[in-house]
Amino acid sequence: MKKIKSIIFFASLAIVFNSCDDKEESVNYIQENYLAGKWIITEEGHMNSQSGIDFAQYVNDATCNNDNIVFNDDMTFATHDFSSVDGSCQDESVTGSYDRVNHTLTLTYTVDGEVMHMNYIITKLTATELEFNYSDAGELVFLKLTKE
């Protein structure tokens, strides 16, 4: 009986070890592009005299759509800056491509035949919130956006 138990034990071990494959399946994790989507600007901030940031609600033209930025999965973007001119909404849009390396977001676009690059520093990025800052004529500007 002891011999039969030993045979069953070793047979079980053989089955277990043969069923385990030394080749582990490789898993390719794809990082979701949280930037992709339509982002509505909700707050704008500026540095105060105590080196803090004062945020205020971003003011859109009440008669037009909300200003927004659309980032596409194909690494292109479009900004939409709406304003009312003579009772009609005008969209001053800019289109181009974007690249993100770590916390730096670079927008590349053309204005009057000249290629422009604008760098933004991302301080917060979730599936629904985006915060970044940039320099505008030497002044730091902070924006908070929510995904629509």
Buried (B, 14 or more C-beta within 10 A) or exposed (E): EEEEEEEEEEEEEEEEEEEEEEEEEEEEEEEEEBBBBBBBBBBBBEBEEEEEEEBEEBEBBEEBEBBBBBBBEEBBBBBBBBBEEEEEEEEEEBBBEBEBEEEEBBBBBEEEEEEEEBEBBBEEBEEEBBBBBBEEEEEEBBBBBBBE
